[in-house]
Amino acid sequence: MPTTPQLSMALLTFSAEDPGSWQHILDRAKAADAAGVDRLVVSDHVVYGENLEAYGRPELGGAAGGKQPTGPDGHWLEPITVLSVLAGVTTQIRLGTNIVIAALRRPVVLAKTLSTLDVLSDGRVDLGVGVGWQKEEYEAAGLQFEGRGRLLDHSLSVMQTLWREQRASFSDDLLQFDAIHQMPKPRQAGGVPIWVSGTINPRVIKRIARFGSGWIPWGPSAKEVATAIAQMREGVAATGRDPSDIQVVGNLPSVRGSDGKVDIDRSFDAVPALVAAGVTDIRAGLSAPDDAGAAREYFAEVVGKFRTVVGRK
């Protein structure tokens, strides 16, 4: 677990309409990198069906009362491709998914793609994964929506096998291979770190314990993160794993001033409590100016204030 908390932000790589150009996401990533933001994350949808109200159903994996930010014809960039481009225009910021629906991709190909990206980015990749909420997305990929958690576990197991074994062998009821070689391995020892997303339940606990370098709380767990972290640690410890090295994302509430803009100082008042609860990755909603130079100044100010609050130099 990091000795000091990190500051992360989501990069919006989707749009309700065609923006004409996506240069703004590259400019924002470069500004965040130059200012010292610790991590950028991007989200994932491969296709959409037309039953978008399913996002508001927690029993399907959605968020209670939630609403998708676009309609079915919204423009969503593929996250691994985006991170590959960002790796070429940044030098130090970590690059992650929040989340990628890993089971939609063949695991041997996804393992190779992420290994390549980790090598070319000099070990800056984090893989946030989840099961998703949309049945149509699985159907379009020729997969069963029911049992998607099992598909995710299978994918993660295959990828970690390929990342960690020089002469890899694997066998379950979905896939068997023996004496398989896949190079290069990821730059990071043990493979690309996996951040498991989900609310507290036995399946997610088991997934975190087996695969997770980090946890991305979802639903009720994200809203009551202090309680959820304690539950996660208790559950992981019961599996025999020490939970002390598991990183945790916590969303920073945005406090707005009378002008409607995010008040950074007042928003950061919530940071000490999050850190005390065990959050290691503070995810902030940062509304940077569109101008690249002004964005760099804004991010630098935010990073400076954050490091003062958490005692980082």
Backbone hydrogen bonds, N-H to C=O, Kabsch-Sander energy under -0.5 kcal/mol:
donor,donor_aa,acceptor,acceptor_aa,energy
6,Q,280,T,-2.9
8,S,6,Q,-0.5
8,S,282,I,-2.9
9,M,39,R,-2.0
11,L,41,V,-2.9
12,L,10,A,-0.6
13,T,11,L,-1.0
15,S,75,H,-2.1
21,S,19,P,-0.9
25,I,22,W,-1.4
26,L,22,W,-0.9
27,D,23,Q,-2.5
28,R,24,H,-2.3
29,A,25,I,-2.0
30,K,26,L,-2.4
31,A,27,D,-2.2
32,A,28,R,-2.5
33,D,29,A,-2.4
34,A,30,K,-2.4
35,A,31,A,-1.7
36,G,32,A,-1.0
36,G,33,D,-0.6
37,V,32,A,-2.3
38,D,7,L,-1.5
39,R,7,L,-1.3
40,L,94,R,-2.6
41,V,9,M,-1.8
42,V,96,G,-1.7
52,L,50,E,-0.9
54,A,51,N,-1.7
55,Y,52,L,-1.8
56,G,53,E,-1.6
57,R,54,A,-1.9
60,L,57,R,-1.8
61,G,58,P,-1.4
62,G,57,R,-2.0
63,A,55,Y,-2.3
65,G,56,G,-1.0
66,G,63,A,-2.8
74,G,71,G,-2.0
75,H,15,S,-3.2
76,W,74,G,-0.7
77,L,13,T,-2.5
82,V,78,E,-2.1
83,L,79,P,-2.7
84,S,80,I,-1.8
85,V,81,T,-1.8
86,L,82,V,-2.7
87,A,83,L,-2.2
88,G,84,S,-0.8
88,G,85,V,-0.8
89,V,85,V,-0.6
89,V,86,L,-1.0
90,T,86,L,-0.9
94,R,38,D,-2.7
95,L,124,R,-3.3
96,G,40,L,-3.0
97,T,126,D,-1.0
98,N,42,V,-3.2
100,V,128,G,-2.7
102,A,100,V,-1.8
104,L,101,I,-1.8
105,R,102,A,-2.0
109,V,106,R,-0.6
110,L,106,R,-2.5
111,A,107,P,-2.5
112,K,108,V,-1.5
113,T,109,V,-2.6
114,L,110,L,-2.6
115,S,111,A,-2.2
116,T,112,K,-2.4
117,L,113,T,-2.2
118,D,114,L,-2.6
119,V,115,S,-2.3
120,L,116,T,-2.6
121,S,117,L,-1.9
122,D,119,V,-1.2
123,G,118,D,-3.7
126,D,95,L,-2.4
127,L,193,P,-3.1
128,G,126,D,-0.8
129,V,195,W,-2.7
130,G,100,V,-1.3
135,K,133,W,-0.7
137,E,134,Q,-0.6
138,Y,134,Q,-1.0
139,E,135,K,-2.3
140,A,136,E,-2.4
141,A,137,E,-0.8
141,A,138,Y,-0.5
142,G,139,E,-1.6
143,L,138,Y,-2.8
148,R,145,F,-1.5
151,L,147,G,-1.5
152,L,148,R,-2.2
153,D,149,G,-2.4
154,H,150,R,-2.2
155,S,151,L,-2.4
156,L,152,L,-2.6
157,S,153,D,-2.3
158,V,154,H,-2.4
159,M,155,S,-2.4
160,Q,156,L,-2.5
161,T,157,S,-1.9
162,L,158,V,-2.3
163,W,159,M,-2.3
164,R,160,Q,-1.7
165,E,161,T,-2.2
166,Q,164,R,-0.5
168,A,166,Q,-0.6
168,A,180,I,-3.0
170,F,177,F,-3.0
172,D,175,L,-2.2
177,F,170,F,-2.7
180,I,168,A,-2.7
191,G,188,Q,-2.3
195,W,127,L,-3.0
195,W,193,P,-0.5
196,V,194,I,-0.6
196,V,214,G,-2.4
197,S,129,V,-2.5
198,G,216,I,-1.9
205,I,201,N,-2.6
206,K,202,P,-2.2
207,R,203,R,-2.0
208,I,204,V,-2.9
209,A,205,I,-2.6
210,R,206,K,-2.0
211,F,207,R,-2.7
212,G,207,R,-0.7
212,G,208,I,-1.8
213,S,194,I,-3.4
214,G,194,I,-1.7
215,W,247,Q,-2.4
216,I,196,V,-2.9
218,W,198,G,-0.9
221,S,218,W,-1.4
222,A,219,G,-0.9
223,K,219,G,-1.3
224,E,220,P,-2.1
225,V,222,A,-0.6
228,A,224,E,-2.4
229,I,225,V,-2.7
230,A,226,A,-1.6
231,Q,227,T,-2.0
232,M,228,A,-2.9
233,R,229,I,-2.7
234,E,230,A,-2.1
235,G,231,Q,-2.6
236,V,232,M,-2.9
237,A,233,R,-2.5
238,A,234,E,-1.6
239,T,235,G,-0.7
239,T,236,V,-1.2
240,G,237,A,-1.4
241,R,236,V,-1.4
245,D,242,D,-0.7
246,I,243,P,-1.8
247,Q,213,S,-2.5
247,Q,245,D,-0.6
249,V,215,W,-2.2
250,G,281,D,-2.6
252,L,283,R,-3.0
255,V,253,P,-0.7
256,R,254,S,-0.5
257,G,261,K,-2.7
260,G,257,G,-2.0
263,D,255,V,-3.9
264,I,262,V,-0.9
267,S,263,D,-2.5
268,F,264,I,-2.7
269,D,266,R,-0.8
270,A,267,S,-1.6
271,V,268,F,-1.4
274,L,270,A,-1.6
275,V,271,V,-2.7
276,A,272,P,-2.5
277,A,273,A,-1.6
278,G,274,L,-0.7
278,G,275,V,-1.1
279,V,274,L,-2.5
280,T,248,V,-2.2
281,D,248,V,-2.4
282,I,6,Q,-3.2
282,I,280,T,-0.5
283,R,250,G,-2.7
283,R,281,D,-0.8
284,A,8,S,-2.5
284,A,282,I,-0.7
286,L,284,A,-1.0
287,S,285,G,-0.6
288,A,286,L,-1.2
295,A,291,D,-2.5
296,R,292,A,-2.0
297,E,293,G,-1.9
298,Y,294,A,-2.4
299,F,295,A,-2.9
300,A,296,R,-2.4
301,E,297,E,-2.1
302,V,298,Y,-2.3
303,V,299,F,-3.0
304,G,300,A,-2.4
305,K,301,E,-2.2
306,F,302,V,-2.6
307,R,303,V,-2.7
308,T,304,G,-1.7
309,V,305,K,-2.1
310,V,306,F,-2.2
311,G,307,R,-0.9
312,R,307,R,-2.7
